Amino acid sequence: MESLERVKRIAAVHDISGFGKCSLTVALPVVSATGVECSCIPTALLSTHTGEFTGWTRRDLTDQMLPIARHWHSLGIKFDGIYSGYLASTAQERVLEEVYDLIAGEDTLIVCDPAMADNGSYYAGFGHDMRDTFRRLCARADVITPNITEAALLSGEEYRPAPHSGEYIERIFEGLSALGPRIIAVTGVHTGAGEIGTVVLERESARRYSAMRPELGGVFYGTGDIFASAFAALLTRGAPVGTALELASSLVADSIEYTYRQGTPRRDGVAFELALPDYVRRVAETFRHGG
């Protein structure tokens, strides 16, 4: 019988937003659809995400993070990737560093999505102290996936609304490169030609990649988490950077198209469920031919 590829394993360190399709409710299905096992360490429990919802509930789960990681460590569980996102507070920086020390091996890919801001503003309850927290965490990461607002904050550049010039993106890349990650993916980049997408710098080769689609206007909640989850899982599974960008971006684009056609309320999140079957087929075909 033909031998099967070993299933890689990611630990996703994110919040759980019960409604709104983001964070762990996106990471779990998307990472799994990529053919990678997804374990999780929740950082907080929210009733909904914090965009366009009011009255949401929130429970900080800092006290659970290290006990989970210590239990996994005691069991000898190995992780090929650790993918972190929303933190409940700046105090979780130290906790996440300890999680790394407990469950990351020499070859573990560390992916940091510095989920703290969008559309030129910090998320509710966050400020420059969270920016400084994520700067330190990005310094330990192999891969970072900020949106354009987060990238500007982390790099020290002034946030600029669209369109984003090539010169502006290069300055952001320069500032983010100083933090130390090997791969930098900046989402939500608007060109001057009615397009939006992701630009990537692979620092070791100095190669740039981009994936753009027509801009439909407005905010599509959860798309950053969809991209980062797919990108992290694809890289962990061994896909080249350009291939990972193409596949992850196609999942985002298809999810947005389904949502746009359905007329689903934006705050509910995008209809990524409808896009997953085609994504699974594309991923399977890619790895069938060696990535």
Secondary structure, 3 states (H helix, E strand, C coil): CCCCCCCCEEEEEEEEEEECCCCHHHHHHHHHHCCCEEEEEEEEEEEECCCCCCCCCEEECHHHHHHHHHHHHHHCCCEEEEEECCCCCCCHHHHHHHHHHHHEEEEEEEEECCCCEECCEECCCCCHHHHHHHHHHHHHCCEECCEHHHHHHHHCCCCCCCCCCHHHHHHHHHHHHCCCCCEEEEEEEECCCCEEEEEEEECCCCEEEEEEEECCCCCCCCHHHHHHHHHHHHHHHCCCHHHHHHHHHHHHHHHHHHHHHHCCCHHHCCCHHHHHHHHHHHHHHHHHCCC
